[in-house]
Amino acid sequence: YLALVDPETFSPLDAVNGSALVAVAARVGDVRLIDNLLLPTPTKDRREP
């Protein structure tokens, strides 16, 4: 599965308006792989390359 959730409540998100957590689980043979990635809140200090 792949889910986009609120990092504090783990409630599903329809859109990213602040911080978000991407949660992933997948099977590879007999092994279940689980990982997550925190997407931080964008700041005004970030500049386009």
Backbone as XML, in Angstrom:
<?xml version="1.0"?>
<chain id="A" units="angstrom">
  <residue number="1" name="TYR">
    <atom name="N" x="0.828" y="-1.181" z="0.000"/>
    <atom name="CA" x="0.000" y="0.000" z="0.000"/>
    <atom name="C" x="0.865" y="1.234" z="0.000"/>
  </residue>
  <residue number="2" name="LEU">
    <atom name="N" x="0.268" y="2.334" z="-0.354"/>
    <atom name="CA" x="0.893" y="3.652" z="-0.332"/>
    <atom name="C" x="-0.137" y="4.592" z="0.270"/>
  </residue>
  <residue number="3" name="ALA">
    <atom name="N" x="0.256" y="5.341" z="1.303"/>
    <atom name="CA" x="-0.689" y="6.248" z="1.958"/>
    <atom name="C" x="-0.018" y="7.580" z="2.241"/>
  </residue>
  <residue number="4" name="LEU">
    <atom name="N" x="-0.786" y="8.643" z="2.088"/>
    <atom name="CA" x="-0.358" y="9.992" z="2.445"/>
    <atom name="C" x="-1.171" y="10.373" z="3.678"/>
  </residue>
  <residue number="5" name="VAL">
    <atom name="N" x="-0.473" y="10.571" z="4.823"/>
    <atom name="CA" x="-1.175" y="10.788" z="6.086"/>
    <atom name="C" x="-0.601" y="11.968" z="6.848"/>
  </residue>
  <residue number="6" name="ASP">
    <atom name="N" x="-1.396" y="12.453" z="7.806"/>
    <atom name="CA" x="-0.932" y="13.484" z="8.733"/>
    <atom name="C" x="0.108" y="12.836" z="9.650"/>
  </residue>
  <residue number="7" name="PRO">
    <atom name="N" x="1.297" y="13.442" z="9.832"/>
    <atom name="CA" x="2.354" y="12.811" z="10.620"/>
    <atom name="C" x="2.048" y="12.708" z="12.116"/>
  </residue>
  <residue number="8" name="GLU">
    <atom name="N" x="1.091" y="13.466" z="12.623"/>
    <atom name="CA" x="0.760" y="13.405" z="14.050"/>
    <atom name="C" x="-0.421" y="12.487" z="14.338"/>
  </residue>
  <residue number="9" name="THR">
    <atom name="N" x="-1.423" y="12.485" z="13.460"/>
    <atom name="CA" x="-2.641" y="11.711" z="13.721"/>
    <atom name="C" x="-2.751" y="10.451" z="12.865"/>
  </residue>
  <residue number="10" name="PHE">
    <atom name="N" x="-1.949" y="10.357" z="11.818"/>
    <atom name="CA" x="-1.997" y="9.268" z="10.838"/>
    <atom name="C" x="-3.335" y="9.207" z="10.097"/>
  </residue>
  <residue number="11" name="SER">
    <atom name="N" x="-4.075" y="10.310" z="10.106"/>
    <atom name="CA" x="-5.317" y="10.403" z="9.335"/>
    <atom name="C" x="-4.961" y="10.609" z="7.865"/>
  </residue>
  <residue number="12" name="PRO">
    <atom name="N" x="-5.689" y="9.968" z="6.955"/>
    <atom name="CA" x="-5.415" y="10.130" z="5.524"/>
    <atom name="C" x="-5.571" y="11.586" z="5.082"/>
  </residue>
  <residue number="13" name="LEU">
    <atom name="N" x="-4.716" y="12.004" z="4.149"/>
    <atom name="CA" x="-4.772" y="13.355" z="3.589"/>
    <atom name="C" x="-5.175" y="13.281" z="2.121"/>
  </residue>
  <residue number="14" name="ASP">
    <atom name="N" x="-5.998" y="14.235" z="1.690"/>
    <atom name="CA" x="-6.354" y="14.352" z="0.276"/>
    <atom name="C" x="-5.393" y="15.281" z="-0.458"/>
  </residue>
  <residue number="15" name="ALA">
    <atom name="N" x="-4.784" y="16.212" z="0.292"/>
    <atom name="CA" x="-3.849" y="17.181" z="-0.280"/>
    <atom name="C" x="-2.824" y="17.545" z="0.786"/>
  </residue>
  <residue number="16" name="VAL">
    <atom name="N" x="-1.673" y="18.028" z="0.349"/>
    <atom name="CA" x="-0.616" y="18.431" z="1.276"/>
    <atom name="C" x="-0.705" y="19.934" z="1.479"/>
  </residue>
  <residue number="17" name="ASN">
    <atom name="N" x="-1.087" y="20.344" z="2.690"/>
    <atom name="CA" x="-1.159" y="21.763" z="3.032"/>
    <atom name="C" x="-0.161" y="22.117" z="4.126"/>
  </residue>
  <residue number="18" name="GLY">
    <atom name="N" x="0.626" y="21.168" z="4.538"/>
    <atom name="CA" x="1.631" y="21.334" z="5.588"/>
    <atom name="C" x="2.503" y="20.098" z="5.549"/>
  </residue>
  <residue number="19" name="SER">
    <atom name="N" x="2.972" y="19.667" z="6.711"/>
    <atom name="CA" x="3.763" y="18.440" z="6.766"/>
    <atom name="C" x="2.888" y="17.242" z="6.428"/>
  </residue>
  <residue number="20" name="ALA">
    <atom name="N" x="3.510" y="16.231" z="5.840"/>
    <atom name="CA" x="2.794" y="15.001" z="5.499"/>
    <atom name="C" x="3.764" y="13.833" z="5.630"/>
  </residue>
  <residue number="21" name="LEU">
    <atom name="N" x="3.206" y="12.652" z="5.805"/>
    <atom name="CA" x="3.998" y="11.437" z="5.901"/>
    <atom name="C" x="3.554" y="10.499" z="4.789"/>
  </residue>
  <residue number="22" name="VAL">
    <atom name="N" x="4.513" y="10.017" z="4.008"/>
    <atom name="CA" x="4.227" y="9.019" z="2.986"/>
    <atom name="C" x="4.593" y="7.670" z="3.593"/>
  </residue>
  <residue number="23" name="ALA">
    <atom name="N" x="3.618" y="6.772" z="3.697"/>
    <atom name="CA" x="3.841" y="5.437" z="4.256"/>
    <atom name="C" x="3.689" y="4.411" z="3.137"/>
  </residue>
  <residue number="24" name="VAL">
    <atom name="N" x="4.642" y="3.465" z="3.074"/>
    <atom name="CA" x="4.656" y="2.465" z="2.009"/>
    <atom name="C" x="4.898" y="1.089" z="2.618"/>
  </residue>
  <residue number="25" name="ALA">
    <atom name="N" x="4.165" y="0.103" z="2.135"/>
    <atom name="CA" x="4.421" y="-1.292" z="2.488"/>
    <atom name="C" x="4.289" y="-2.110" z="1.208"/>
  </residue>
  <residue number="26" name="ALA">
    <atom name="N" x="5.212" y="-3.059" z="1.026"/>
    <atom name="CA" x="5.187" y="-3.892" z="-0.176"/>
    <atom name="C" x="5.774" y="-5.259" z="0.152"/>
  </residue>
  <residue number="27" name="ARG">
    <atom name="N" x="5.347" y="-6.263" z="-0.582"/>
    <atom name="CA" x="5.905" y="-7.606" z="-0.430"/>
    <atom name="C" x="6.869" y="-7.880" z="-1.578"/>
  </residue>
  <residue number="28" name="VAL">
    <atom name="N" x="8.019" y="-8.438" z="-1.209"/>
    <atom name="CA" x="8.996" y="-8.910" z="-2.184"/>
    <atom name="C" x="9.265" y="-10.358" z="-1.807"/>
  </residue>
  <residue number="29" name="GLY">
    <atom name="N" x="8.636" y="-11.269" z="-2.518"/>
    <atom name="CA" x="8.715" y="-12.676" z="-2.139"/>
    <atom name="C" x="8.035" y="-12.872" z="-0.792"/>
  </residue>
  <residue number="30" name="ASP">
    <atom name="N" x="8.748" y="-13.472" z="0.163"/>
    <atom name="CA" x="8.208" y="-13.701" z="1.506"/>
    <atom name="C" x="8.477" y="-12.543" z="2.449"/>
  </residue>
  <residue number="31" name="VAL">
    <atom name="N" x="9.157" y="-11.513" z="1.963"/>
    <atom name="CA" x="9.562" y="-10.393" z="2.823"/>
    <atom name="C" x="8.602" y="-9.223" z="2.642"/>
  </residue>
  <residue number="32" name="ARG">
    <atom name="N" x="8.171" y="-8.641" z="3.764"/>
    <atom name="CA" x="7.335" y="-7.436" z="3.718"/>
    <atom name="C" x="8.219" y="-6.246" z="4.061"/>
  </residue>
  <residue number="33" name="LEU">
    <atom name="N" x="8.302" y="-5.292" z="3.159"/>
    <atom name="CA" x="9.106" y="-4.090" z="3.353"/>
    <atom name="C" x="8.185" y="-2.941" z="3.743"/>
  </residue>
  <residue number="34" name="ILE">
    <atom name="N" x="8.571" y="-2.205" z="4.780"/>
    <atom name="CA" x="7.783" y="-1.076" z="5.267"/>
    <atom name="C" x="8.717" y="0.113" z="5.400"/>
  </residue>
  <residue number="35" name="ASP">
    <atom name="N" x="8.290" y="1.275" z="4.904"/>
    <atom name="CA" x="9.105" y="2.480" z="5.023"/>
    <atom name="C" x="8.188" y="3.691" z="5.063"/>
  </residue>
  <residue number="36" name="ASN">
    <atom name="N" x="8.746" y="4.814" z="5.478"/>
    <atom name="CA" x="7.994" y="6.064" z="5.491"/>
    <atom name="C" x="8.944" y="7.207" z="5.212"/>
  </residue>
  <residue number="37" name="LEU">
    <atom name="N" x="8.369" y="8.310" z="4.764"/>
    <atom name="CA" x="9.139" y="9.498" z="4.418"/>
    <atom name="C" x="8.359" y="10.717" z="4.880"/>
  </residue>
  <residue number="38" name="LEU">
    <atom name="N" x="8.989" y="11.538" z="5.709"/>
    <atom name="CA" x="8.357" y="12.760" z="6.184"/>
    <atom name="C" x="8.576" y="13.860" z="5.159"/>
  </residue>
  <residue number="39" name="LEU">
    <atom name="N" x="7.491" y="14.464" z="4.703"/>
    <atom name="CA" x="7.558" y="15.610" z="3.795"/>
    <atom name="C" x="7.389" y="16.856" z="4.652"/>
  </residue>
  <residue number="40" name="PRO">
    <atom name="N" x="8.444" y="17.641" z="4.848"/>
    <atom name="CA" x="8.355" y="18.805" z="5.732"/>
    <atom name="C" x="7.493" y="19.916" z="5.143"/>
  </residue>
  <residue number="41" name="THR">
    <atom name="N" x="7.044" y="20.786" z="6.022"/>
    <atom name="CA" x="6.281" y="21.956" z="5.603"/>
    <atom name="C" x="7.188" y="22.874" z="4.798"/>
  </residue>
  <residue number="42" name="PRO">
    <atom name="N" x="6.776" y="23.283" z="3.606"/>
    <atom name="CA" x="7.598" y="24.223" z="2.828"/>
    <atom name="C" x="7.739" y="25.554" z="3.576"/>
  </residue>
  <residue number="43" name="THR">
    <atom name="N" x="8.892" y="26.167" z="3.438"/>
    <atom name="CA" x="9.119" y="27.467" z="4.075"/>
    <atom name="C" x="9.363" y="28.519" z="3.006"/>
  </residue>
  <residue number="44" name="LYS">
    <atom name="N" x="9.161" y="29.752" z="3.370"/>
    <atom name="CA" x="9.404" y="30.850" z="2.430"/>
    <atom name="C" x="10.889" y="31.058" z="2.194"/>
  </residue>
  <residue number="45" name="ASP">
    <atom name="N" x="11.738" y="30.501" z="3.063"/>
    <atom name="CA" x="13.179" y="30.664" z="2.919"/>
    <atom name="C" x="13.744" y="29.805" z="1.794"/>
  </residue>
  <residue number="46" name="ARG">
    <atom name="N" x="13.014" y="28.783" z="1.384"/>
    <atom name="CA" x="13.508" y="27.928" z="0.301"/>
    <atom name="C" x="13.435" y="28.686" z="-1.013"/>
  </residue>
  <residue number="47" name="ARG">
    <atom name="N" x="14.489" y="28.559" z="-1.780"/>
    <atom name="CA" x="14.538" y="29.254" z="-3.064"/>
    <atom name="C" x="14.585" y="28.237" z="-4.182"/>
  </residue>
  <residue number="48" name="GLU">
    <atom name="N" x="13.990" y="28.587" z="-5.290"/>
    <atom name="CA" x="14.022" y="27.723" z="-6.466"/>
    <atom name="C" x="15.445" y="27.691" z="-7.010"/>
  </residue>
  <residue number="49" name="PRO">
    <atom name="N" x="15.904" y="26.502" z="-7.462"/>
    <atom name="CA" x="17.277" y="26.430" z="-8.020"/>
    <atom name="C" x="17.416" y="27.169" z="-9.327"/>
  </residue>
</chain>
